[in-house]
Amino acid sequence: MSGVVRHIKVVNRLAKLITMPGGKKVGDAIADAEAALGEIEGDCVAAIDERLAELAAVAAAEGPAGGARLYALSNEIIPLAWMLKLRDLGQAAYSLCELIDLSSDREGGCDPRALTVHLESLKLLRHADRLGQAGGEIVLDGLAKLVAHAKSLHGSAAKAAG
């Protein structure tokens, strides 16, 4: 048996295309992407508003027991908000998901007061221009404290069960 080793060079087509001249410059690609986002911005804002209205309706009808639907709606808001540079709104939606997730094994879902605070914060942050940067930070800080409290309760319940 001979120990002949053959090396076969595979041509990476993508690497070859990247090094070829032509194509868009980074600045042009970013400008085109921002223009495309501008075209759908109204639809995205409308989608966020629809999700916020549906969150309120589900919370009114089911309360914290509607956790799965509330989570799904809030989770849909996150990428829309971030895409529109409504970062505080996206962070608040993420915080609601986190709160619901922490309470998923709790009968009745999350604390109804914490849910209400999150929903009202989402409505407030939807129009963040009315709050200013400091106002958004204060709201998010309050939501973070609610989630931290829920985490501590969840940790205490887990210790008691274990």
Secondary structure, DSSP 8 states (H G I E B T S, - for coil): ------------HHHHHHHSS-S--HHHHHHHHHHHHHHHHHHHHHHHHHHHHHHHHHHHHHGGGGHHHHHHHHHHHHHHHHHTT-HHHHHHHHHHHHHHHHTTTSTT-S-HHHHHHHHHHHHHHHTGGGTHHHHHHHHHHHHHHHHHHHHHHHHHHHHHH-
